[in-house]
């Protein structure tokens, strides 16, 4: 739900120069052998373009703008017309796509390389929903195992030659990866200079007002999710991932955030800083994390599930606290937003 700078990827890939180069040379060797397969003319032409990319460019480490150019010049992988014996009709089959993916070794890299690589990237939550962990764990045998899936910004069904390009891989939970499939969404994980997130959570104002009047009715709390309108050819997060549906199962967290806003006022915060100076070093946000139960900086959204949601709700409640000081007093008889 928030982009990260190119520098994070550049730093991570710099740790694996030999392994990345081996991926490229292995791909070249296998793609060359693929020329001996029985391919149609259009498939052979496409294959030759892909071979040239792996021979003469840094396709595995190239940045997004370059990937976009190759996507436009190389185009979608051609499909082959094959007779379906069950229907006696010609159907499009992704013969070449499957062969290219096998040559590039994407399936093997999911277990042999990406766990280590993404561990260095440092993302711990799904980049789409921010509600699920995407972590790398150490098994009892001492190996690294990925508890996530790598989604492709440019889908590997149409653009298999980009399947192992590092800037094309987005760590996601299985639900979001499956829901997105080959759809395009308006979100770029890797950018030169990240800005604030364009996605926003908020508690429904009438529901929050009613809840503050009757704190036993946490069922009145409802989560609203807003996002920028996407281009005509792309899907929204709501359409793809049902973000509101996910977070409206977590209204107990919203309730806890409201209670924290009521209990942990500025005076209480200052008393903690004064009495426990050694625990809360100056310049850190540890105290905010303790008080609110999650990371509270935009740049830390990917460090823990629900961070984006909890950050936005906190901001909403702090704005309300400045306007209506009754929020700090229990019980609250009447609050208007």
C-alpha positions in Angstrom: 0.0 0.0 0.0 3.0 2.2 -0.1 6.0 2.3 -2.4 9.6 1.7 -1.5 12.7 3.4 -3.1 14.8 1.8 -5.8 17.8 2.0 -3.4 16.3 -0.8 -1.3 16.4 -3.1 -4.3 19.8 -1.9 -5.5 21.3 -2.7 -2.1 19.7 -6.1 -1.9 20.7 -7.2 -5.4 24.3 -6.0 -4.8 24.6 -8.9 -2.3 24.0 -11.6 -5.0 26.0 -10.5 -8.1 27.3 -14.0 -9.0 24.0 -15.8 -8.4 22.1 -13.2 -10.5 24.7 -13.5 -13.3 24.4 -17.3 -13.1 20.6 -17.0 -13.6 21.2 -14.9 -16.7 23.8 -17.3 -18.3 21.7 -20.4 -17.4 18.7 -18.8 -19.0 20.7 -18.0 -22.2 21.9 -21.6 -22.5 18.5 -23.1 -22.1 16.8 -20.6 -24.3 19.3 -21.3 -27.1 18.5 -25.1 -26.8 14.9 -24.2 -27.2 15.6 -23.2 -30.8 15.7 -27.0 -31.5 12.1 -27.4 -30.5 9.3 -27.5 -33.1 8.2 -24.0 -33.0 6.0 -22.0 -35.4 7.5 -19.1 -37.2 6.0 -16.4 -35.0 7.2 -18.3 -31.9 10.7 -18.6 -33.3 10.8 -14.8 -33.9 9.6 -14.1 -30.4 12.1 -16.5 -28.9 15.0 -14.9 -30.7 14.1 -11.5 -29.3 14.0 -13.0 -25.8 17.4 -14.6 -26.3 18.9 -11.3 -27.4 17.5 -9.7 -24.2 19.2 -12.2 -22.0 22.4 -12.1 -24.0 22.9 -8.4 -24.3 21.0 -6.7 -21.5 20.7 -6.6 -17.7 17.1 -7.8 -17.9 17.2 -9.5 -14.4 18.3 -6.3 -12.6 16.8 -3.6 -15.0 14.7 -0.9 -13.4 10.9 -0.5 -14.1 11.2 2.1 -16.9 13.4 -0.3 -18.9 11.0 -3.2 -18.3 8.2 -1.1 -19.6 10.1 -0.4 -22.8 10.9 -4.1 -23.4 7.3 -5.0 -22.6 6.2 -2.6 -25.4 8.8 -3.7 -28.0 8.8 -7.5 -27.4 5.1 -7.7 -26.7 2.9 -10.5 -25.5 4.0 -14.1 -25.9 2.2 -15.7 -29.0 -0.1 -18.5 -28.4 -0.5 -21.6 -30.6 -3.8 -22.7 -32.2 -4.4 -26.3 -31.2 -7.4 -28.5 -31.8 -9.3 -29.5 -28.7 -10.4 -33.2 -29.3 -13.2 -32.8 -26.9 -14.9 -29.9 -28.6 -13.4 -30.2 -32.1 -12.5 -26.5 -31.9 -9.3 -24.7 -32.3 -8.0 -23.1 -29.0 -5.2 -20.8 -28.0 -2.5 -22.7 -26.0 0.5 -21.0 -24.2 3.0 -23.5 -25.5 5.9 -21.0 -25.8 5.1 -19.3 -22.6 5.5 -22.5 -20.6 8.7 -23.4 -22.4 10.3 -19.9 -21.6 9.3 -20.1 -18.0 10.9 -23.5 -17.7 14.1 -22.2 -19.3 14.3 -19.2 -16.9 13.9 -21.4 -13.9 11.2 -19.3 -12.2 9.7 -22.2 -10.4 13.1 -23.3 -8.9 14.1 -19.7 -8.0 11.0 -19.4 -5.8 12.6 -21.8 -3.3 16.3 -21.5 -4.1 16.8 -17.7 -4.4 13.8 -15.5 -3.7 13.6 -16.4 0.1 17.1 -15.0 0.6 16.6 -12.1 -1.7 13.3 -10.9 -0.3 14.7 -11.3 3.2 17.1 -8.6 2.3 14.4 -6.4 0.9 12.8 -6.4 4.3 9.1 -6.4 3.5 7.0 -8.4 6.0 3.5 -7.8 4.9 1.6 -8.3 1.6 2.1 -5.2 -0.5 -1.5 -5.2 -1.6 -3.7 -5.9 1.5 -1.2 -5.2 4.3 -3.2 -7.6 6.4 -1.1 -10.8 6.0 2.5 -11.6 6.8 4.9 -12.3 3.9 8.0 -13.5 5.7 11.0 -15.8 5.2 11.4 -18.3 8.0 14.3 -20.6 8.9 13.2 -24.3 9.0 14.5 -26.9 11.4 16.9 -28.0 8.8 18.5 -24.6 8.7 17.1 -23.6 5.2 15.2 -20.5 4.4 11.5 -20.9 3.4 9.3 -18.2 1.9 5.9 -17.8 3.4 4.6 -15.7 0.6 4.2 -15.7 -3.2 5.9 -13.5 -5.8 3.3 -11.6 -7.8 4.3 -10.2 -11.2 3.6 -6.6 -11.9 3.8 -7.5 -15.6 2.0 -10.8 -15.6 4.1 -13.8 -16.6 1.4 -15.4 -18.7 1.7 -12.6 -21.3 5.3 -11.5 -20.6 7.2 -14.7 -19.5 10.6 -13.1 -20.3 10.0 -10.7 -17.4 9.2 -13.5 -14.9 12.6 -13.3 -13.1 13.2 -9.6 -13.4 13.6 -8.5 -9.8 11.8 -5.2 -10.2 8.8 -7.2 -11.6 8.4 -9.2 -8.4 6.0 -8.1 -5.7 5.8 -10.1 -2.4 2.2 -10.9 -1.8 0.0 -13.2 0.2 -1.6 -16.1 -1.6 -5.1 -14.6 -1.5 -4.1 -11.3 -3.1 -1.8 -13.0 -5.6 -4.6 -15.4 -6.6 -7.2 -12.6 -6.8 -5.0 -10.4 -8.9 -4.0 -13.1 -11.3 -3.3 -11.4 -14.7 -5.2 -8.2 -13.8 -3.4 -4.9 -13.8 -3.8 -2.7 -10.7 -2.7 0.9 -10.3 0.2 0.5 -7.8 3.9 0.5 -8.3 5.9 -0.9 -5.4 9.3 0.3 -6.6 9.8 4.0 -7.3 12.7 6.4 -7.3 11.3 8.7 -4.6 8.4 7.3 -2.6 5.6 9.7 -1.5 2.8 9.2 1.0 0.4 6.4 0.3 -2.5 7.2 -1.9 -4.8 4.7 -0.1 -6.7 5.7 3.0 -8.7 4.1 5.8 -11.2 5.8 8.0 -13.9 4.8 10.5 -17.3 5.7 9.2 -18.2 9.0 11.0 -21.9 8.3 11.8 -20.9 4.9 13.1 -18.1 6.3 15.2 -20.4 8.9 16.7 -22.9 6.3 17.6 -20.3 4.1 19.2 -18.9 6.9 21.3 -22.4 7.5 22.6 -22.9 3.8 23.3 -19.5 2.1 23.7 -21.1 -1.4 24.1 -22.1 -1.2 20.4 -18.8 -2.0 18.7 -20.9 -3.4 15.8 -21.6 0.2 14.9 -17.9 0.7 13.9 -17.5 0.4 10.1 -14.3 0.8 8.1 -14.2 2.9 4.9 -11.4 2.5 2.3 -10.7 5.1 -0.4 -8.2 5.1 -3.3 -7.5 7.1 -6.4 -9.5 6.2 -9.5 -7.3 4.1 -11.8 -6.8 4.4 -15.5 -9.5 2.7 -17.7 -7.4 -0.4 -18.3 -6.6 -1.1 -14.6 -8.5 -2.4 -11.6 -8.9 -0.8 -8.2 -7.7 -2.4 -5.0 -11.3 -2.7 -3.9 -12.2 -4.6 -7.1 -9.3 -6.9 -6.9 -8.7 -7.5 -3.2 -11.9 -6.5 -1.4 -10.0 -4.4 1.0 -13.0 -3.0 2.9 -14.3 -6.6 3.3 -11.0 -7.7 4.9 -10.8 -4.8 7.3 -14.4 -4.8 8.4 -13.6 -8.2 9.9 -11.2 -6.3 12.2 -13.4 -3.8 13.9 -12.2 -5.1 17.3 -8.8 -3.5 16.4 -10.7 -0.2 15.6 -12.4 -0.4 19.0 -9.0 -0.8 20.7 -7.7 2.2 18.8 -10.6 4.3 20.1 -9.9 3.1 23.6 -6.2 4.0 23.3 -7.1 7.5 22.1 -9.3 7.9 25.2 -6.8 6.5 27.7 -3.4 7.5 26.4 -3.5 11.3 26.2 -0.5 13.6 25.8 0.0 13.9 29.5 0.2 10.1 29.9 2.7 9.9 27.0 4.9 12.6 28.6 4.9 10.8 31.9 6.1 7.6 30.2 8.9 9.5 28.5 9.9 11.1 31.8 9.7 8.0 34.0 11.2 5.5 31.5 13.8 7.5 29.6 16.1 4.5 29.2 13.3 2.5 27.4 12.4 5.3 25.0 15.5 6.8 23.5 15.1 10.2 21.9 14.5 10.1 18.2 12.8 6.7 18.1 9.1 5.9 17.7 9.2 3.0 20.2 6.8 4.8 22.6 4.2 5.3 19.8 4.5 1.7 18.9 3.9 0.6 22.5 0.9 3.0 22.9 -0.8 2.2 19.7 0.2 -1.4 19.1 1.9 -1.0 15.7 4.4 1.0 13.7 3.3 4.6 13.3 5.5 5.9 10.5 4.5 5.7 6.8 7.9 4.3 5.9 7.2 1.4 8.3 3.9 0.2 6.8 5.5 -3.0 5.5 7.0 -4.0 8.8 3.8 -5.4 10.4 0.3 -6.4 9.3 -2.4 -3.8 9.7 0.1 -1.0 10.1 -1.5 1.2 7.4 -5.0 0.7 8.8 -3.9 1.5 12.3 -1.9 4.5 11.3 -4.9 6.0 9.5 -7.3 5.4 12.3 -4.9 6.9 14.8 -4.6 10.1 12.7 -8.4 10.3 12.5 -8.8 9.8 16.2 -6.1 12.4 17.1 -7.8 14.9 14.8 -11.0 14.2 16.7 -9.3 14.5 20.1 -8.2 18.0 19.3 -11.7 19.0 18.3 -13.7 17.1 21.0 -11.8 16.7 24.3 -14.8 14.7 25.5 -13.2 11.7 23.7 -10.8 11.5 26.7 -13.5 11.3 29.3 -15.4 8.1 30.2 -18.3 7.8 29.9 -19.1 10.1 26.9 -22.7 11.2 26.8 -22.8 12.8 23.4 -20.2 13.4 20.7 -20.8 15.1 17.3 -18.2 14.8 14.6 
